[in-house]
Amino acid sequence: MSAFNAFKANVPVAWSPNLYITLVRGIPGTRRLHRRTLEALRLRKCNRTVMRWNTPTVRGMLQQVKRLVVVETEEMHKARKQKEENHRALRPPLVISHLPGPATVSSD
């Protein structure tokens, strides 16, 4: 499950000590209050992730900009990073031989 889908499924994050917050929508065109909130969260560019403690203050800030960010717990973040690492891992090369193979004789 992607972080965005998990967030949209309202996965409870109150029990996790740390929250990983990723800005997934652009800042231009947003309200000044939302821009100031993102600045306080230290989110300046799209697709950047920051780690913050799970406090009521931070959760209130996230509630304010919930349409701009994705929130992950520590376990979700580690699982996503592991999945990305496995995807980027080196795989054995695919060897294709273009030489003509043995001809098959069909019996009529």
Salt bridges, closest charged atoms under 4 A:
GLU72 OE1 - HIS77 ND1 3.41
GLU72 OE2 - ARG80 NE 2.79
GLU84 OE2 - ARG80 NH1 3.18
GLU84 OE1 - LYS81 NZ 3.87
